[in-house]
Amino acid sequence: MRDMEDHATSALADTAPDRGAPESLLVVAAHPDDIEFCVSGTVMQWIERGTRVTYCIVTDGGAGGYDERLPRQAMADLRRAEQVHSAKLSGVADVRFLGYPDSFVEASVKLRRDLCRIIREVRPQRAIIPSPEINWSRVADLHPDHRAVGDACLRAIYPEARNPFAHSELLKHEGLKPWTVHELWLMTGPTPNQYVDVTPVFERKVEALRIHTSQTAHFDDLAGLLRTWLGEHATAGGLPPGRMAEAFQIVHID
C-alpha cells in the first residue's frame, strides 16, 4: 500500500518536465469545441513536430448552441461538421465521433469499451483527456459530461485497454490487441503541473475556435477572452508577461 501511495504522489507532482512532442497522440473530449477551447494550441505545435493525432469526441453536441429554432439533430450535425473543419485547420484529419447524447454521459461499460476500441486502434503514446476532478475555480469546467468522460477514459486507459481479459470481445472478435498508454495529460483539472506556451499559434487557435460558430458567435471578443484565460495560465506557469499558455496535469502510468 505504501508503494502505491508513493507512486501516486510521484504521478501528481507539483511540477513536471517538458515531455516534448509524442510520436502518436489521442485527444478525447466530451463535446465538439472542447479541444479548441482547451488544448488545440499544444496539439498544433506537436503536429508541426511530427505528431500523429486522433481526436475522439464522445457526445453528439446536440444540447449545445443558442438558436432555439434549430432542431437538436440539426445542431448535432452542424457541430460534427464544425469539429471536422476545425480539426482540419489544426492539422488533424482523423476525427472519431461516438455519438453519445449530450449532457447525459455516464462512465458506462459501453463507453469504456468504445474508448478501449479506439485506444487499441490508434495505439497512442500519449493521451489528452478531461480531468475527472472538479475544478471549482472555473465554472465552464464543471460540466458533468467532462468529468464522466474523464472517468471513463481513466478506466479505459488503466487498466482496461492494456488488459487482454477486459472487453475480451475486442481481441477475440475484432483482433484488437491490448495497448498501454504510458502518459496522460489531463485538461481542465484543478491541479495543473505543466504549462505549454501557445503564443506562437494563438491566432490559429482563435481561428479554429471561431469555426465552431454555433458555440462562439455570441462572444463579442472571443480572442480577448482566450487571451485573458491563457494569460492567467502563463502567469501560473512562470512564463514572461504577454505570453499565453495551456495548462495540463501530467500523470505517468507504468
C-alpha positions in Angstrom: 0.0 0.0 0.0 2.8 2.4 0.9 4.5 1.8 -2.5 1.1 2.6 -4.3 0.8 5.8 -2.3 4.4 6.9 -3.2 3.7 6.1 -6.9 0.5 8.2 -6.8 2.4 11.1 -5.1 5.1 10.9 -7.8 2.5 10.9 -10.6 0.8 14.1 -9.1 4.0 16.1 -8.5 3.7 19.8 -8.3 6.0 20.3 -11.3 6.7 18.2 -14.4 9.4 18.5 -17.1 8.6 19.3 -20.7 8.0 15.9 -22.3 8.2 17.1 -25.9 6.1 16.0 -28.8 5.0 12.4 -28.8 5.0 10.2 -31.9 1.3 9.5 -31.6 -1.5 11.2 -29.6 -5.1 10.6 -28.8 -7.2 13.5 -27.6 -10.6 12.6 -26.1 -13.2 15.3 -25.4 -16.8 15.4 -24.3 -18.1 17.9 -26.8 -17.2 19.4 -30.1 -15.2 22.6 -29.4 -13.7 21.4 -26.0 -10.4 20.7 -27.7 -10.3 24.0 -29.4 -11.0 25.9 -26.2 -8.6 23.9 -24.0 -5.7 22.2 -25.9 -5.6 22.9 -29.6 -2.6 25.2 -29.4 -0.5 22.5 -27.8 -1.7 20.0 -30.4 -0.9 22.3 -33.3 2.7 22.7 -32.1 3.1 19.0 -31.7 1.8 18.3 -35.2 4.4 20.7 -36.5 7.0 18.5 -34.9 5.6 15.3 -36.5 3.0 14.0 -34.0 0.2 11.8 -35.5 -3.1 12.9 -33.9 -6.5 11.4 -33.5 -9.5 13.2 -32.0 -12.3 11.3 -30.3 -15.5 13.3 -29.5 -17.8 11.4 -27.1 -21.1 13.3 -27.5 -23.1 14.5 -30.4 -23.2 18.0 -29.1 -26.9 18.2 -29.6 -27.6 20.1 -26.4 -25.3 23.0 -27.4 -25.9 26.2 -29.2 -28.1 29.2 -28.7 -30.7 29.0 -31.6 -33.9 27.6 -30.1 -35.4 27.3 -33.7 -32.8 24.8 -34.8 -33.8 21.1 -34.3 -31.5 19.2 -32.0 -30.5 16.7 -34.6 -29.6 19.6 -36.9 -27.5 21.1 -34.2 -25.7 17.7 -33.7 -25.0 17.5 -37.5 -23.8 21.1 -37.5 -21.4 20.6 -34.6 -20.0 17.5 -36.1 -19.2 19.4 -39.3 -17.7 22.3 -37.3 -15.4 19.9 -35.5 -14.2 18.2 -38.7 -13.5 21.6 -40.3 -11.8 23.0 -37.2 -9.6 19.9 -36.7 -8.5 20.1 -40.4 -7.4 23.7 -39.8 -5.3 22.4 -36.8 -3.8 19.6 -39.0 -5.9 16.7 -37.7 -7.7 14.5 -40.3 -8.6 11.6 -38.0 -11.7 12.6 -36.0 -13.8 9.9 -34.4 -17.4 10.6 -33.1 -19.0 8.2 -30.6 -22.4 9.9 -30.7 -23.5 9.7 -27.1 -26.3 12.1 -26.0 -25.0 15.5 -25.0 -25.4 16.2 -21.2 -26.3 12.6 -20.3 -22.8 10.9 -20.4 -22.0 8.2 -17.8 -18.8 6.2 -17.4 -20.7 3.1 -18.6 -19.2 -0.2 -19.6 -20.3 0.5 -23.2 -18.5 3.9 -23.3 -15.4 2.3 -21.7 -15.4 -0.4 -24.3 -15.8 2.1 -27.1 -12.9 4.1 -25.8 -10.8 0.9 -25.4 -11.5 0.1 -29.0 -10.2 3.5 -30.2 -7.1 3.2 -27.9 -6.2 -0.2 -29.3 -6.8 1.0 -32.8 -4.8 4.3 -32.5 -2.2 2.9 -30.1 -1.1 6.3 -28.8 2.0 7.0 -26.8 0.2 9.9 -25.0 -3.4 10.8 -24.4 -5.0 14.1 -23.5 -8.3 13.6 -21.6 -10.6 15.6 -19.4 -9.9 15.6 -15.7 -12.5 13.6 -13.7 -11.9 16.1 -10.8 -14.0 19.2 -10.2 -12.3 22.5 -10.8 -14.2 24.8 -8.6 -12.2 27.9 -9.8 -13.7 27.8 -13.3 -17.4 27.4 -13.8 -17.0 26.4 -17.5 -15.1 23.3 -16.4 -17.9 22.0 -14.2 -20.0 20.3 -16.9 -20.7 16.8 -15.7 -20.0 15.4 -19.2 -16.4 16.4 -18.9 -15.9 14.6 -15.6 -17.8 11.5 -16.8 -15.7 11.3 -19.9 -12.6 11.8 -17.9 -13.6 9.0 -15.5 -14.4 6.6 -18.4 -11.1 7.5 -20.1 -9.1 6.7 -17.0 -10.8 3.4 -16.6 -10.3 2.6 -20.2 -6.7 3.5 -20.2 -5.9 1.9 -16.9 -6.4 -1.0 -16.6 -8.9 -2.0 -19.4 -7.1 -1.2 -22.7 -3.9 -2.9 -21.6 -5.7 -5.9 -20.1 -6.4 -8.7 -22.7 -9.2 -10.1 -20.4 -11.1 -6.8 -20.2 -13.6 -6.4 -23.0 -12.3 -9.7 -24.4 -14.5 -9.4 -27.5 -12.3 -6.6 -28.8 -9.4 -9.1 -29.0 -11.4 -12.2 -29.9 -13.8 -10.8 -32.5 -12.0 -7.6 -33.7 -8.4 -8.6 -33.4 -7.5 -5.5 -31.3 -4.5 -6.3 -29.1 -4.0 -4.7 -25.7 -2.2 -1.4 -25.7 -0.6 0.6 -22.8 -0.8 4.4 -22.8 2.1 5.4 -20.6 1.3 9.1 -20.2 -1.8 11.1 -19.6 -2.2 14.9 -19.9 -5.4 15.9 -18.1 -7.1 19.1 -19.2 -9.5 21.4 -17.2 -8.3 19.9 -13.8 -7.8 21.7 -10.6 -4.1 21.0 -10.1 -2.1 21.5 -13.4 1.6 20.9 -13.3 2.6 21.6 -16.9 2.1 24.8 -18.9 2.7 24.9 -22.7 3.4 28.2 -24.3 1.0 28.6 -27.2 1.7 32.2 -28.0 3.2 31.4 -31.5 -0.1 29.7 -32.6 -2.6 31.9 -30.7 -4.2 33.4 -33.8 -4.6 29.9 -35.4 -6.2 28.7 -32.1 -8.7 31.6 -32.2 -9.5 30.8 -35.9 -10.0 27.1 -35.1 -12.4 28.0 -32.3 -14.3 30.5 -34.4 -15.2 27.7 -36.8 -17.5 26.5 -34.0 -19.9 29.3 -34.9 -22.8 27.6 -33.2 -21.0 28.0 -29.9 -18.9 31.1 -30.2 -20.8 33.6 -32.5 -22.3 35.3 -29.4 -18.9 36.2 -28.0 -18.2 39.9 -28.6 -14.4 39.4 -28.1 -13.5 35.7 -28.3 -9.8 36.5 -28.8 -9.8 38.7 -25.7 -11.5 36.1 -23.6 -8.9 33.5 -24.7 -6.0 35.9 -24.2 -7.1 36.6 -20.6 -7.6 32.9 -19.8 -4.4 31.7 -21.4 -2.5 34.6 -19.9 -3.6 33.5 -16.4 -2.2 30.0 -17.2 1.1 31.6 -18.4 1.4 33.6 -15.2 0.8 30.5 -13.1 3.4 28.7 -15.1 6.0 31.4 -14.6 6.1 32.5 -18.2 7.1 36.1 -19.1 4.4 38.8 -19.3 2.5 38.8 -22.6 2.8 35.0 -23.1 -0.2 32.6 -23.3 -0.3 29.0 -22.2 -2.5 25.9 -22.0 -2.5 24.0 -18.7 -2.3 20.3 -18.0 -1.8 17.8 -15.2 0.7 15.1 -16.4 0.1 11.6 -14.9 2.5 8.8 -15.7 1.2 5.2 -15.8 3.9 2.5 -15.7 
